[in-house]
Amino acid sequence: MESIHDFLRQTPWAGYLTILVLTATVYKIAFARKLPILKSLVVYIVLALGCILFWLMYILLFPILEILLVTLVLIAAARIRMAMGNRKTQPEKGE
């Protein structure tokens, strides 16, 4: 993992893009709603601007990548569990 951090810190755009992709994925899984294309574009532009702060914190050796990965795993697990719960209760509603 340390070699990945070294690479991402030596190539700043790769670190920023990694943070941007992870943040956009967390947004899409947890918070995204069906929006018109222009509104979605505005949301992702603001998200990209906000990722600059995360990127600066990453450069200052804050564990941003680890936090985003843990957040992604927890949200995905919650979504999967919620979907499984909905699947179990769905046949009961039909009866």
PyMOL commands that set and color helices and strands:
alter all, ss='L'
color gray80, all
select helices_A, chain A and resi 2-10+12-30+37-59+64-94
alter helices_A, ss='H'
color red, helices_A
deselect
rebuild
show_as cartoon
